[in-house]
Amino acid sequence: MESVKVLNKGQIVIPVAFRRKYAIKPGNQVQMFEYGRLIYIVPHADDPVHDAKGCLPAEPSLSEELLADRQRERKD
C-alpha cells in the first residue's frame, strides 16, 4: 500500500510504480469511483470490452451448466 498526500487543490500524485505498471502517462484520463469507504482510481479504458476480457473466471460456464442440467432432466 502506498500513501500519498493530498495537495491544496485536492490533487494527488500517483506513485511512479503504479504509473508504469498501468501505463498512465501525463494527459491520460482515469476514472474514480467509491465503494463503501474505499476510493478506486482506474485507468480509463480505450476499449472497455477488450480490457474486461479475462476478469471473470472461465469456469464454470453458466451456459454449459444449463445445458448439462437440461440433459440430466431429460434422462430423469
C-alpha positions as CSV (number, residue, x, y, z in Angstrom):
1,M,0.0,0.0,0.0
2,E,1.3,3.4,-0.9
3,S,0.5,6.6,0.9
4,V,0.1,9.9,-0.9
5,K,-0.5,13.5,0.2
6,V,-3.5,15.5,-1.0
7,L,-2.3,18.9,-2.3
8,N,-4.0,22.2,-1.9
9,K,-6.3,21.8,-4.9
10,G,-7.2,18.3,-3.9
11,Q,-4.6,16.8,-6.3
12,I,-2.7,13.6,-5.6
13,V,0.4,12.2,-7.2
14,I,0.1,8.7,-8.5
15,P,3.4,6.8,-7.5
16,V,5.7,6.1,-10.4
17,A,5.4,2.3,-9.9
18,F,1.7,2.5,-10.5
19,R,2.0,4.8,-13.4
20,R,4.5,2.4,-15.1
21,K,2.5,-0.7,-14.3
22,Y,-0.7,0.7,-15.7
23,A,0.8,2.8,-18.4
24,I,-0.6,6.1,-17.0
25,K,1.0,9.0,-18.8
26,P,0.6,12.8,-18.5
27,G,-2.7,13.7,-20.1
28,N,-4.3,10.3,-19.7
29,Q,-7.7,10.1,-18.0
30,V,-8.5,7.9,-15.0
31,Q,-11.9,7.1,-13.6
32,M,-12.7,7.4,-9.9
33,F,-15.5,5.7,-8.0
34,E,-16.2,4.8,-4.5
35,Y,-17.5,1.6,-2.9
36,G,-18.3,1.9,0.8
37,R,-15.4,3.8,2.3
38,L,-12.9,2.9,-0.5
39,I,-12.0,5.2,-3.4
40,Y,-10.8,3.5,-6.6
41,I,-8.7,5.1,-9.3
42,V,-9.0,3.1,-12.5
43,P,-7.1,3.9,-15.7
44,H,-9.5,4.9,-18.5
45,A,-10.1,2.0,-20.9
46,D,-9.8,2.7,-24.6
47,D,-11.9,-0.4,-25.2
48,P,-13.6,-1.5,-22.0
49,V,-14.9,-4.7,-23.5
50,H,-11.4,-5.8,-24.5
51,D,-9.9,-4.7,-21.2
52,A,-12.6,-6.6,-19.2
53,K,-11.8,-9.8,-21.1
54,G,-10.5,-12.4,-18.6
55,C,-11.6,-10.6,-15.5
56,L,-14.2,-13.3,-14.9
57,P,-13.3,-16.9,-14.4
58,A,-13.7,-19.1,-17.5
59,E,-15.1,-22.0,-15.4
60,P,-17.8,-22.8,-14.7
61,S,-19.5,-21.7,-17.9
62,L,-23.2,-20.9,-17.0
63,S,-24.4,-21.9,-20.4
64,E,-22.5,-25.3,-20.2
65,E,-24.0,-25.8,-16.7
66,L,-27.5,-25.1,-18.0
67,L,-27.1,-27.5,-20.9
68,A,-25.8,-30.2,-18.5
69,D,-28.8,-29.6,-16.2
70,R,-31.2,-29.9,-19.1
71,Q,-29.6,-33.2,-20.3
72,R,-29.9,-34.6,-16.7
73,E,-33.5,-33.6,-16.6
74,R,-34.2,-35.4,-19.9
75,K,-32.7,-38.6,-18.6
76,D,-34.8,-38.5,-15.4
